[in-house]
């Protein structure tokens, strides 16, 4: 990681690459909405465009390495609500990673974490994936929203089957009754 802030001006950071028609671009590489496992490829503190605040820039990548999604977590802002949301998100990330607190963005780099993705339409810009939530990765966590619906259906089915179990009076002693 290198420091390029001394090489380019703030205005140059936000210039769009030439030759790209953003009005007619379509993003065919969108991930479906829902939970997905991946890892934080990089995390760093950046200044806001106005220069009055700071945020943590997170680049999250899918486990297969083919998709990258960006997130911005406000940590210093004129709007106290934005800071509150950012600090709560940072706390959620820390808990998901099994940490009590995060003291440096380097602690996040390379760490596996699950995110809940959504698809955001942004007017003249093409649709893009956005991170809506963070959670601990799990081998049992569904990878896609459709898998989550199937899992919920299976759980409900198992609950109904468990409720239909009948016991004979002879099989249960008075000590085994839970109430």
Secondary structure, DSSP 4 states (H G I P E B T S, - for coil): ----TTTS-TGGGGPPPTT--TTT---TTPPPSEEEEEEEEEEEEEE-TTSS-EEEEEEEEETTS--EEEEEEEEE-SSHHHHHHHHHHHHHHHHHTT-S----GGGTTT-EEEEEEEEEEETTEEEEEEEEEEE---TTS-SSHHHHHHHHHHHHHHHHHHHT----GGG--GGG---
